[in-house]
């Protein structure tokens, strides 16, 4: 079945996955980036100060995700989605009225846990859970919502901030979401009760068996050297890209770029990421994720090298476009890789642990890079260090793929 026929056969639920990823943009770093200078000036914060606040809020959201994310297995998806939407709207209202540092941190926390965390989690989990035979296609279709948000939200943030100021911009965001988001999501989930009941009938025994082994699988996995060798590579996109996007206005100043350049370059980033995610699905089926993941960070490294060697505006297009290649291929390749390494029964445990650390990486990077900028670090220096880190992490991935791959796999039965 081709993509068009697949979409036409499942329009409403695929639209749910798409829209959850699209509206997650309100909690993503690329939407905060254009507001950071205005917020800093309002609260008299340095780059490191606002990075620390954003990092602390994201870190708390990441820790809560370990508990809240699991609730999607126990709570009706409609209720789960409603709570996420209410949290996102509350975050926008809190952002617009923040008049103290604690209130600003609360706004960051609400937006990060709902947007970056739970909206993405609900979309990808739902697509993977209820599209058993066409899981890859469902995730690829839904991921277009994320690509569209990446292309439009930075431009929207810059426009709103320029015309209305950051407080009114977030107030209008809240009003818009209050009117549209909840009714839309509940309508898209009409008939979900029957879908979930069918899922439970088909998977009850398998789910019960897997649930008995999650704790054992986690202990074995954390003793596997391959998991730790993969860890640095898995943290590259959350840490490096988040830091550069959060401080995009300062990066533009240091590079002497036009202030509107990076929001425009995000269009290329989003388009490349989406196209690569569509192309990657059939390639994973034909070549296997193991072979592809060994090379997946290299385009991102090339983008960092471009940022390190030149301040010409072309570097913005190169680093974001090449980042899009790594991100686009990484979505289906990453999902398939953990399945190839640990098998379908234990892949959820591996991805849950890595995702938690990934969110904590996004929490650290704005603060760490903010401190570096406060102490006079140049974009070239930071990009050079990031390129070196990416190269080193790629070597560790190659060790997993070509040297340690044949280590004993997790066994299906607990010892």
Legacy VTK file of the C-alpha trace (Angstrom):
# vtk DataFile Version 3.0
C-alpha trace
ASCII
DATASET POLYDATA
POINTS 415 float
0.000 0.000 0.000
1.470 3.391 -0.972
1.486 6.418 1.307
-1.545 8.096 -0.299
-3.721 5.005 -0.053
-2.559 4.437 3.510
-3.469 7.994 4.537
-6.875 7.786 2.860
-7.625 4.521 4.654
-6.770 5.936 8.124
-7.278 9.704 7.839
-8.550 10.662 11.288
-6.155 8.781 13.536
-3.155 9.641 11.364
-4.276 13.268 11.585
-4.208 12.905 15.374
-0.565 11.796 15.262
0.256 14.593 12.816
-1.450 17.351 14.813
0.039 16.290 18.147
3.509 16.604 16.656
2.651 19.885 14.969
1.305 21.538 18.125
4.233 20.175 20.138
6.102 23.045 18.485
4.860 25.401 21.216
7.086 23.565 23.689
10.119 23.057 21.456
13.431 24.892 21.652
13.146 26.234 18.113
10.034 28.179 19.146
11.647 29.581 22.303
14.798 30.685 20.479
13.423 33.855 18.805
12.019 35.056 22.167
15.140 34.592 24.300
16.607 38.075 23.842
13.305 39.770 24.712
12.774 37.575 27.757
16.369 38.123 28.937
15.961 41.881 28.712
12.641 41.819 30.595
14.152 39.912 33.514
17.726 41.305 33.233
19.220 37.852 32.627
22.505 36.831 31.019
22.763 34.088 28.400
23.865 31.691 31.104
21.031 32.756 33.432
18.238 32.104 30.970
19.962 28.924 29.841
20.045 27.726 33.446
16.336 28.442 33.989
15.412 26.674 30.768
17.698 23.774 31.639
16.299 23.341 35.147
12.723 23.398 33.851
13.538 20.905 31.097
15.406 18.662 33.523
12.443 18.560 35.889
10.172 17.811 32.936
12.497 15.002 31.857
12.426 13.435 35.304
8.636 13.654 35.407
8.482 12.049 31.954
9.825 8.810 33.433
6.590 8.553 35.421
4.058 10.465 33.318
5.050 8.860 30.027
4.195 5.387 31.303
0.640 6.486 32.123
-0.292 6.252 28.453
-0.433 2.483 29.028
-3.010 2.859 31.826
-5.069 5.964 30.976
-7.528 6.285 28.105
-5.800 8.101 25.240
-8.573 10.706 25.096
-8.105 11.593 28.772
-4.327 11.495 28.398
-4.514 13.853 25.409
-6.933 16.217 27.158
-4.577 16.588 30.136
-1.637 17.291 27.825
-3.592 19.969 25.944
-4.711 21.664 29.168
-1.092 21.693 30.378
0.125 23.243 27.115
-2.528 25.979 27.254
-1.700 26.657 30.912
1.960 26.968 29.954
1.178 29.583 27.290
-0.966 31.620 29.705
1.695 31.386 32.419
4.370 32.494 29.964
2.351 35.560 28.977
1.816 36.651 32.590
5.198 35.702 34.090
6.433 38.539 36.312
9.017 36.697 38.399
11.756 34.123 37.906
9.779 31.288 39.593
6.760 31.984 37.374
8.967 32.014 34.280
10.430 28.657 35.292
6.932 27.268 35.826
5.975 28.398 32.323
9.077 26.735 30.865
8.281 23.538 32.775
4.628 23.343 31.645
5.531 23.988 28.018
8.405 21.494 28.002
6.579 18.631 29.713
3.541 19.040 27.465
5.119 20.095 24.166
8.552 18.574 23.953
7.690 15.628 26.175
4.182 14.247 26.288
2.753 15.430 22.944
5.579 13.752 21.032
5.361 10.719 23.278
1.606 10.358 22.745
1.927 10.694 18.970
4.772 8.235 18.400
3.468 5.729 20.968
-0.039 5.767 19.483
1.184 5.382 15.917
3.458 2.500 16.897
0.848 0.805 19.081
-2.227 0.843 16.858
-0.601 0.398 13.422
1.006 -2.973 13.924
1.587 -3.954 10.276
2.281 -0.467 8.922
4.023 1.065 11.895
6.821 2.657 9.906
4.452 4.371 7.510
2.307 5.692 10.332
5.321 7.196 12.125
6.586 8.728 8.878
3.203 10.313 8.110
2.862 11.676 11.642
6.415 13.010 11.567
5.399 15.427 8.808
3.628 17.365 11.573
6.951 17.811 13.321
8.649 18.847 10.074
5.925 21.390 9.331
6.248 22.844 12.842
10.023 23.109 12.480
9.554 25.012 9.220
6.843 27.418 10.384
7.168 27.980 14.130
10.510 29.860 14.120
9.158 32.283 11.487
5.883 32.607 13.396
7.741 33.331 16.657
9.874 36.021 15.040
6.804 37.650 13.447
4.715 37.615 16.625
7.574 38.858 18.781
8.351 41.713 16.379
4.735 42.840 16.010
3.251 42.266 19.467
6.078 41.639 21.946
6.746 38.339 23.667
4.043 38.581 26.355
1.179 39.340 23.943
2.528 36.702 21.538
2.195 33.975 24.169
-1.207 35.323 25.224
-2.473 35.022 21.641
-0.990 31.521 21.491
-2.987 30.567 24.572
-6.234 31.999 23.192
-5.769 30.227 19.867
-5.065 26.870 21.518
-8.002 27.236 23.923
-10.412 27.652 21.026
-8.991 25.056 18.638
-6.775 22.411 20.239
-9.030 20.460 22.614
-12.094 20.234 20.325
-9.872 19.178 17.424
-8.100 16.414 19.342
-11.291 15.000 20.845
-12.882 14.929 17.383
-9.867 13.163 15.888
-10.115 10.508 18.619
-13.791 9.716 18.009
-14.088 5.919 17.887
-10.878 5.346 19.809
-12.587 3.230 22.465
-13.347 0.530 19.889
-9.817 0.754 18.467
-8.269 0.301 21.910
-10.558 -2.598 22.814
-9.533 -4.368 19.613
-5.891 -3.738 20.441
-6.306 -5.221 23.924
-8.006 -8.328 22.544
-5.175 -8.893 20.072
-2.278 -8.171 22.445
-3.372 -8.974 25.982
-1.234 -12.104 26.410
1.884 -10.587 24.859
1.566 -7.434 26.912
1.235 -9.419 30.120
4.299 -11.510 29.332
6.403 -8.474 28.484
5.308 -6.600 31.587
6.670 -9.389 33.764
10.165 -8.927 32.303
10.615 -5.178 32.128
12.566 -4.950 35.371
14.788 -7.890 34.453
15.387 -6.522 30.942
16.421 -3.150 32.351
19.011 -4.733 34.648
20.518 -6.837 31.858
20.517 -3.956 29.387
22.401 -1.679 31.787
25.169 -4.305 31.984
25.561 -4.416 28.192
28.670 -2.561 26.980
27.014 -1.948 23.595
24.308 0.157 25.206
26.873 2.466 26.797
28.920 2.692 23.610
25.785 3.914 21.826
24.999 6.440 24.539
27.287 9.329 23.397
25.937 9.169 19.839
22.334 9.120 21.017
22.929 12.332 23.006
24.415 14.326 20.102
21.240 15.731 18.567
19.472 16.534 21.867
22.502 18.301 23.330
24.238 20.039 20.432
21.309 21.072 18.255
19.213 22.221 21.226
22.014 24.460 22.451
22.602 26.159 19.115
18.882 26.621 18.471
18.181 28.030 21.939
20.944 30.611 21.548
20.246 31.210 17.847
19.943 34.999 18.217
23.341 35.269 19.916
24.843 32.904 17.333
23.506 35.161 14.573
25.089 38.220 16.211
28.472 36.546 16.638
28.404 35.313 13.048
27.138 38.678 11.753
24.179 36.986 10.103
20.896 38.768 9.268
18.513 38.189 12.191
15.900 36.553 9.948
18.321 34.077 8.389
18.036 31.164 10.806
14.217 31.039 10.917
14.308 30.811 7.120
16.997 28.133 7.225
14.667 26.100 9.441
12.479 25.596 6.386
15.357 23.748 4.715
16.029 21.861 7.966
12.410 20.700 8.209
12.097 19.822 4.518
15.317 17.802 4.520
14.382 16.001 7.762
10.957 15.042 6.419
12.242 13.843 3.046
14.987 11.802 4.689
12.529 10.174 7.098
10.329 9.116 4.152
13.312 7.754 2.210
14.818 6.003 5.232
11.893 3.627 5.798
12.398 1.449 2.679
16.197 1.676 3.071
15.986 0.332 6.615
13.876 -2.580 5.370
16.406 -3.344 2.611
19.777 -2.609 4.269
19.009 -2.883 7.976
19.336 -0.175 10.602
22.638 -1.600 11.847
24.498 -0.620 8.678
22.844 2.786 8.397
23.286 3.959 11.982
27.069 3.679 11.739
27.073 6.649 9.368
24.077 8.610 10.585
25.885 11.284 12.619
28.375 12.142 9.866
26.145 14.701 8.053
25.623 16.493 11.383
29.389 16.503 11.932
29.872 18.010 8.461
27.386 20.745 9.379
29.326 21.544 12.547
32.562 21.707 10.539
30.925 24.186 8.148
29.859 26.312 11.131
33.387 26.140 12.538
35.291 27.190 9.423
33.160 30.061 8.124
30.825 32.782 9.346
29.323 33.240 5.877
25.488 32.987 5.889
25.775 29.772 3.860
26.980 28.100 7.071
23.510 28.537 8.614
21.916 26.693 5.710
24.590 23.998 5.754
24.543 23.254 9.464
20.752 23.181 9.696
20.292 21.315 6.417
22.861 18.650 7.297
21.375 18.405 10.802
18.077 17.666 9.073
19.689 14.734 7.246
20.851 13.165 10.499
17.542 13.848 12.257
15.404 12.619 9.350
17.234 9.332 8.944
17.566 8.979 12.703
13.814 8.678 13.352
13.186 5.349 11.525
16.789 4.129 11.779
16.882 4.639 15.549
13.548 2.903 16.109
14.603 -0.110 14.036
18.125 -0.265 15.455
17.080 -0.910 19.047
14.717 -3.608 17.806
17.550 -5.274 15.867
19.842 -5.100 18.889
17.484 -6.235 21.645
14.471 -7.741 19.910
10.882 -6.451 19.894
10.113 -7.561 23.430
12.753 -5.347 25.058
12.954 -2.428 22.637
10.577 -0.344 24.750
12.887 -0.557 27.752
15.924 0.513 25.722
14.133 3.438 24.094
12.573 4.585 27.372
15.941 4.815 29.119
17.619 6.536 26.171
14.717 8.980 25.725
14.866 10.011 29.390
18.561 10.796 29.118
17.934 12.566 25.808
15.535 14.972 27.465
18.030 15.595 30.262
20.627 16.370 27.565
18.312 19.020 26.134
18.071 20.409 29.667
21.830 20.795 30.080
22.794 22.264 26.720
21.179 25.752 26.966
22.918 26.344 30.304
26.296 24.907 29.281
26.385 26.823 25.995
25.054 29.940 27.693
27.943 29.846 30.171
30.379 29.331 27.327
29.004 32.364 25.493
29.073 34.442 28.683
32.793 33.637 29.013
33.543 34.739 25.449
33.473 31.432 23.560
33.118 31.833 19.812
30.715 29.926 17.595
33.716 28.499 15.744
35.200 27.082 18.958
31.955 25.475 20.121
31.223 24.047 16.654
34.763 22.614 16.477
34.349 20.905 19.852
30.973 19.538 18.778
32.425 18.205 15.516
35.191 16.440 17.463
32.596 14.946 19.831
30.488 13.738 16.896
33.496 12.080 15.291
34.446 10.343 18.538
30.890 9.134 19.150
30.741 7.760 15.589
33.833 5.647 16.322
32.053 4.145 19.333
29.028 3.312 17.159
31.296 1.601 14.644
32.744 -0.501 17.491
29.222 -1.659 18.352
28.283 -2.395 14.749
31.484 -4.049 13.552
33.216 -5.395 16.684
30.781 -6.028 19.545
27.565 -6.764 17.642
27.854 -10.525 18.206
27.866 -10.248 21.975
25.129 -12.477 23.452
21.717 -10.940 22.921
19.129 -10.520 25.670
17.482 -13.862 26.151
13.735 -14.199 25.894
13.556 -16.039 29.203
14.798 -14.591 32.455
17.566 -16.580 34.147
LINES 1 416
415 0 1 2 3 4 5 6 7 8 9 10 11 12 13 14 15 16 17 18 19 20 21 22 23 24 25 26 27 28 29 30 31 32 33 34 35 36 37 38 39 40 41 42 43 44 45 46 47 48 49 50 51 52 53 54 55 56 57 58 59 60 61 62 63 64 65 66 67 68 69 70 71 72 73 74 75 76 77 78 79 80 81 82 83 84 85 86 87 88 89 90 91 92 93 94 95 96 97 98 99 100 101 102 103 104 105 106 107 108 109 110 111 112 113 114 115 116 117 118 119 120 121 122 123 124 125 126 127 128 129 130 131 132 133 134 135 136 137 138 139 140 141 142 143 144 145 146 147 148 149 150 151 152 153 154 155 156 157 158 159 160 161 162 163 164 165 166 167 168 169 170 171 172 173 174 175 176 177 178 179 180 181 182 183 184 185 186 187 188 189 190 191 192 193 194 195 196 197 198 199 200 201 202 203 204 205 206 207 208 209 210 211 212 213 214 215 216 217 218 219 220 221 222 223 224 225 226 227 228 229 230 231 232 233 234 235 236 237 238 239 240 241 242 243 244 245 246 247 248 249 250 251 252 253 254 255 256 257 258 259 260 261 262 263 264 265 266 267 268 269 270 271 272 273 274 275 276 277 278 279 280 281 282 283 284 285 286 287 288 289 290 291 292 293 294 295 296 297 298 299 300 301 302 303 304 305 306 307 308 309 310 311 312 313 314 315 316 317 318 319 320 321 322 323 324 325 326 327 328 329 330 331 332 333 334 335 336 337 338 339 340 341 342 343 344 345 346 347 348 349 350 351 352 353 354 355 356 357 358 359 360 361 362 363 364 365 366 367 368 369 370 371 372 373 374 375 376 377 378 379 380 381 382 383 384 385 386 387 388 389 390 391 392 393 394 395 396 397 398 399 400 401 402 403 404 405 406 407 408 409 410 411 412 413 414
